Amino acid sequence: MRYISTRGQAPVLSFEEAMLTGLARDGGLYVPESWPQMSADDIATLAGLSYEETAFRVMKPFIGDTFGDDEFRAIIDRAYASFHHVARCPIVQTGPNDFLLELHHGPTLAFKDVAMQLIGQMFEAALKRRGESITIVGATSGDTGSAAIEAFKGLDNVNVFIMYPHGRVSEVQRRQMTTPSESNIHALAVDGDFDDCQARLKDMFNDFTFRDEVKLAGVNSINWGRVLAQVVYYFTSAVSLGAPHRKISFTVPTGNFGDIFAGYVAKRMGLPVDRLVIATNQNDILHRTIASGDHAKTGVTPSISPSMDIQVSSNFERLLFDVYDREGDAVTQLMDDLKDKGAFTLSQGALGRLREEFDSGRASEEETAATITRTAQTTGQIVCPHTAVGLKVAAEQRGDKATPMVTLATAHAAKFPDAVEKASGQHPALPPHMADLFDRPERITRVANDLSAIETLIRERLS
Ligand SMILES: *Cc1c(COP(=O)(O)O)cnc(C)c1O
């Protein structure tokens, strides 16, 4: 399988190169040249298989000969051994034909572990073979940083520096980043906000001397390897609910559009997905896009579901590429408009195709809190605010009650204890593997919001 850029101007790459590169040189995102197909018979044979074996069969056509079969199986096994549930991503029933897909049984309690744990192992294997080491630098508002740290800690060929805004992440999130003791992990508390962290990261990628010297790499959610890993749980959950013999719908709490795009990929591969429902919080650019065809940025308003407080949904570009007949020029034009004017308008044809695949809805802060309360009362489940956004929209967009509706539970409630306790009256306890989080020693490195100060610090730590 070869990978092409959504803007049509960057070199065509193998899976391994696309994974290690991240962003394409023309500013686009890598996508597979074609969608591998799984027949109804192929899907039927997934019934009863382990999560790991399903992962192998679903991802194999995408990775080509990057890893041998035995090596790839071992990578998958190592990745998911860190999960605290034998099913890895179990489903629980919350209504007559309503289900939650629990994606928060990984080490940092958010769905980002599902992809990050896998690409940690894939990076390690690929870098060992190439005899290379790299420096991963990331900026985080909370969940991505801790997932990356857990995935790469203790690996030989990788050093990880995560910049987070000092004083602006939750205590659970901060401790997840500052308590791992492995020497290749560096959590940097930047004196600034999240936008400052992201701006310094960009500056670093544009400082070519530094970039080449430390072999800078990125693992943010536009990395194709992360999207691919997320395709798997659409298959495992749909098969356990009766696919390929019946259709399944999914509602996905959405920010950067990575998670729901993985559902779209599963459908393109042949999984009988009925509806894909985009659920946003008050930062609802994607909902407005589906409703009106106008994709217009407004400011970000902080919410109780902070991991979805996003206005630039990077992975949406991958979908645009498909609905514009894979024409890189058309995508480039839209992205230029977004950059220059803060908005673009979809063609009628493209909007029609989007609406064939996706429904959408939004949840206000009050609706999100009310959904946490109601879900606790009616099902006994304590859900996180992101999941609550999904449940609110799923209930409202639910058409045909005969089709199972699966809402993705993207984080554990204990990651957002304040909002959850306020809405449900119950304090969500950390799971046993994290019960001592508040007793573990922290290593905090404060750094100024200044490129050369940050680069100097990274150079010192690497030497
Ligand atoms: C990252 C995140 C999301 C949004 O996922 P996208 O792939 O960016 O759409 C939703 N919920 C939680 C808890 C997250 O950490």
The ligand as a MOL file (V3000), in Angstrom:
LIG
                    3D

  0  0  0     0  0            999 V3000
M  V30 BEGIN CTAB
M  V30 COUNTS 15 15 0 0 0
M  V30 BEGIN ATOM
M  V30 1 C -9.0680 13.7170 21.7690 0
M  V30 2 C -10.3730 13.4770 22.4220 0
M  V30 3 C -11.6060 13.6080 21.7270 0
M  V30 4 C -11.6800 14.0710 20.2880 0
M  V30 5 O -11.1760 13.1060 19.3830 0
M  V30 6 P -10.8080 13.5320 17.8950 0
M  V30 7 O -10.1450 12.3450 17.2890 0
M  V30 8 O -9.8510 14.6950 18.0370 0
M  V30 9 O -12.0570 13.9290 17.2040 0
M  V30 10 C -12.7770 13.2940 22.3990 0
M  V30 11 N -12.7690 12.9010 23.6920 0
M  V30 12 C -11.6160 12.7890 24.3980 0
M  V30 13 C -11.6800 12.3560 25.8200 0
M  V30 14 C -10.3720 13.0530 23.8030 0
M  V30 15 O -9.2390 12.9310 24.5140 0
M  V30 END ATOM
M  V30 BEGIN BOND
M  V30 1 1 1 2
M  V30 2 1 2 3
M  V30 3 2 2 14
M  V30 4 1 3 4
M  V30 5 2 3 10
M  V30 6 1 4 5
M  V30 7 1 5 6
M  V30 8 2 6 7
M  V30 9 1 6 8
M  V30 10 1 6 9
M  V30 11 1 10 11
M  V30 12 2 11 12
M  V30 13 1 12 13
M  V30 14 1 12 14
M  V30 15 1 14 15
M  V30 END BOND
M  V30 END CTAB
M  END
